[in-house]
Amino acid sequence: QVQLVESGGGLVQPGGSLRLSCAASGSIFGFNTMGWYRQAPGKERDLVATITSGGTTNYADSVKGRFTISRDNPKNTVYLQMNSLKPEDAAVYYCLLERYGVNYWGKGTLVTVSP
């Protein structure tokens, strides 16, 4: 069993910043990939960024240069620093942990970008 708990969402003005956190617990030893996806109302869930336990990162083009993903392996926590937020970044952000082909999801945290 794997549990993922996200935090850090909220309301921010355009141009502002937020930092999301996701703490993982359970059977997560060994190599895994953690990351963030997001889903806006009426849209599909899309990749935001991922990071492997070795530190290799991958970003959606729409967030490159603005968002930074990082992880603290001893704490089993992944972070998403979001800067220069735009209204189109508003969505529910979901934490992902992928381990040996199995995906585990958090319940999501809402990010609202509005004046």
C-alpha beads as a LAMMPS data file, in Angstrom:
LAMMPS data file: protein, C-alpha beads

115 atoms
114 bonds

1 atom types
1 bond types

-500.0 500.0 xlo xhi
-500.0 500.0 ylo yhi
-500.0 500.0 zlo zhi

Masses

1 110.0

Atoms # bond

1 1 1 0.000 0.000 0.000
2 1 1 1.142 3.492 -0.869
3 1 1 -0.343 6.663 0.545
4 1 1 0.241 10.108 -0.898
5 1 1 -0.758 13.288 0.898
6 1 1 -0.562 16.602 -0.933
7 1 1 -0.482 20.058 0.599
8 1 1 0.246 23.637 -0.375
9 1 1 -2.558 24.499 -2.751
10 1 1 -4.529 27.697 -2.466
11 1 1 -5.456 30.993 -4.049
12 1 1 -2.757 33.117 -5.621
13 1 1 -2.747 36.139 -7.885
14 1 1 -1.328 35.940 -11.401
15 1 1 2.432 36.257 -11.234
16 1 1 2.519 34.798 -7.754
17 1 1 4.100 31.649 -6.386
18 1 1 3.042 28.514 -4.570
19 1 1 4.896 25.463 -3.332
20 1 1 3.183 22.098 -3.347
21 1 1 4.344 19.177 -1.250
22 1 1 3.519 15.502 -1.433
23 1 1 4.534 13.063 1.283
24 1 1 4.576 9.381 0.446
25 1 1 4.340 6.490 2.863
26 1 1 3.960 2.756 2.643
27 1 1 5.713 0.328 0.284
28 1 1 7.828 2.836 -1.592
29 1 1 11.361 1.490 -1.151
30 1 1 13.489 1.127 -4.208
31 1 1 13.472 3.040 -7.447
32 1 1 10.394 5.081 -8.164
33 1 1 9.252 8.132 -10.000
34 1 1 7.254 10.865 -8.314
35 1 1 5.578 13.789 -9.900
36 1 1 2.668 16.068 -10.433
37 1 1 -0.225 16.070 -12.828
38 1 1 -3.041 18.570 -13.024
39 1 1 -6.623 18.587 -14.146
40 1 1 -8.670 21.661 -14.924
41 1 1 -12.482 21.514 -15.082
42 1 1 -13.623 19.781 -18.234
43 1 1 -10.113 18.780 -19.241
44 1 1 -7.971 15.694 -19.038
45 1 1 -5.354 15.093 -16.390
46 1 1 -2.046 16.275 -17.828
47 1 1 1.578 15.904 -16.888
48 1 1 3.183 18.817 -15.065
49 1 1 6.538 17.391 -13.984
50 1 1 8.162 14.187 -12.793
51 1 1 11.371 13.298 -11.014
52 1 1 12.979 9.910 -10.559
53 1 1 14.582 8.754 -7.341
54 1 1 17.879 9.395 -9.122
55 1 1 16.939 13.010 -9.759
56 1 1 16.109 12.966 -13.464
57 1 1 13.373 15.489 -14.193
58 1 1 10.809 15.942 -16.929
59 1 1 8.552 18.967 -17.437
60 1 1 5.582 19.860 -19.553
61 1 1 6.523 22.552 -22.048
62 1 1 3.906 24.881 -20.576
63 1 1 5.678 25.036 -17.212
64 1 1 9.343 24.923 -18.199
65 1 1 11.242 27.828 -16.716
66 1 1 8.480 28.587 -14.211
67 1 1 8.027 25.382 -12.190
68 1 1 10.695 23.366 -10.433
69 1 1 10.243 19.846 -9.144
70 1 1 12.458 18.437 -6.430
71 1 1 12.420 15.598 -3.952
72 1 1 13.774 14.700 -0.562
73 1 1 14.363 10.959 -0.685
74 1 1 14.907 10.412 3.059
75 1 1 11.590 12.171 3.697
76 1 1 9.862 10.481 0.731
77 1 1 8.553 13.874 -0.271
78 1 1 8.285 15.600 -3.629
79 1 1 7.889 19.328 -4.065
80 1 1 6.670 21.558 -6.860
81 1 1 7.763 25.173 -6.727
82 1 1 5.476 27.164 -8.988
83 1 1 6.492 30.681 -9.942
84 1 1 5.002 33.240 -12.333
85 1 1 1.636 31.537 -12.076
86 1 1 -0.894 32.159 -14.805
87 1 1 -4.675 31.783 -14.792
88 1 1 -4.274 28.750 -17.057
89 1 1 -2.273 27.026 -14.300
90 1 1 -5.406 26.812 -12.171
91 1 1 -6.353 23.181 -11.623
92 1 1 -6.431 20.365 -9.146
93 1 1 -2.864 19.151 -8.804
94 1 1 -2.379 15.444 -8.182
95 1 1 0.701 13.777 -6.809
96 1 1 1.868 10.617 -8.542
97 1 1 4.187 7.858 -7.453
98 1 1 5.056 5.255 -10.056
99 1 1 6.809 2.136 -8.897
100 1 1 7.467 -0.912 -11.076
101 1 1 4.742 0.065 -13.499
102 1 1 2.085 0.739 -10.888
103 1 1 0.736 4.279 -10.470
104 1 1 -0.441 5.620 -7.136
105 1 1 -2.299 8.910 -6.871
106 1 1 -2.976 11.418 -4.158
107 1 1 -6.384 12.990 -3.663
108 1 1 -5.312 16.295 -5.149
109 1 1 -4.863 19.873 -4.013
110 1 1 -6.613 22.830 -5.609
111 1 1 -4.648 25.710 -7.084
112 1 1 -6.621 28.815 -7.997
113 1 1 -4.991 31.678 -9.889
114 1 1 -7.132 34.782 -9.877
115 1 1 -6.727 38.537 -9.338

Bonds

1 1 1 2
2 1 2 3
3 1 3 4
4 1 4 5
5 1 5 6
6 1 6 7
7 1 7 8
8 1 8 9
9 1 9 10
10 1 10 11
11 1 11 12
12 1 12 13
13 1 13 14
14 1 14 15
15 1 15 16
16 1 16 17
17 1 17 18
18 1 18 19
19 1 19 20
20 1 20 21
21 1 21 22
22 1 22 23
23 1 23 24
24 1 24 25
25 1 25 26
26 1 26 27
27 1 27 28
28 1 28 29
29 1 29 30
30 1 30 31
31 1 31 32
32 1 32 33
33 1 33 34
34 1 34 35
35 1 35 36
36 1 36 37
37 1 37 38
38 1 38 39
39 1 39 40
40 1 40 41
41 1 41 42
42 1 42 43
43 1 43 44
44 1 44 45
45 1 45 46
46 1 46 47
47 1 47 48
48 1 48 49
49 1 49 50
50 1 50 51
51 1 51 52
52 1 52 53
53 1 53 54
54 1 54 55
55 1 55 56
56 1 56 57
57 1 57 58
58 1 58 59
59 1 59 60
60 1 60 61
61 1 61 62
62 1 62 63
63 1 63 64
64 1 64 65
65 1 65 66
66 1 66 67
67 1 67 68
68 1 68 69
69 1 69 70
70 1 70 71
71 1 71 72
72 1 72 73
73 1 73 74
74 1 74 75
75 1 75 76
76 1 76 77
77 1 77 78
78 1 78 79
79 1 79 80
80 1 80 81
81 1 81 82
82 1 82 83
83 1 83 84
84 1 84 85
85 1 85 86
86 1 86 87
87 1 87 88
88 1 88 89
89 1 89 90
90 1 90 91
91 1 91 92
92 1 92 93
93 1 93 94
94 1 94 95
95 1 95 96
96 1 96 97
97 1 97 98
98 1 98 99
99 1 99 100
100 1 100 101
101 1 101 102
102 1 102 103
103 1 103 104
104 1 104 105
105 1 105 106
106 1 106 107
107 1 107 108
108 1 108 109
109 1 109 110
110 1 110 111
111 1 111 112
112 1 112 113
113 1 113 114
114 1 114 115
